[in-house]
């Protein structure tokens, strides 16, 4: 590994840092965007059952708000049970926007890495090409310098793509995952409003 880094030259270091950062974001989002963590099963049904048995109380609101992103959205609706349908929906939407922002955390950074990594590899390629041309002189070439320039160019090009491709794949996957979670969350929030206001009639 050290020999590879040495052969690739100093331009490889920004790519190594970018790859570590991308891997950290991928693993963190893999943990944070699990369905059971964002949308616990039967949370809405349990919430409705608690409301029918005990009504709105601080313990229920606290437990909901700290349980999951869906719980935070439902807690916003429960706090406004006595309000009109429009006010309740507005509170759900406001909390939903905050939750959506949190679910999308770090994805912009991951997308930026995916976009920039090929350019970082290209920079290494250009630097390698400069070394290749620098190895040539009117009196002859320097084979060692020529070989090093070629290795810098090729390694950086390859490593830039190695970082960019998985980063872009996971970026697009997580964007789709967040969209799916938000749609499901919205459906459950609407269901809460319809059930609560339907029971009042």
Secondary structure, 3 states (H helix, E strand, C coil): CHHHHHHHCCCHHHHHHHHHHHHHHHHHHHHHCCHHHHCCCCHHHHHHHHHHHHCCCHHHHHHHHHHCHHHHHHHHHHHCCCCCHHHHHHHHHHHHHHHHHHHCCCHHHHHHHHHHHHHHHHHHHHHHHHHHHHCEECCEECHHHHHHHHHHHHHHHHHHHHHHHHHHHHHHHHHHHHHHHHHHHHHHHHHHHHHHHHHHC
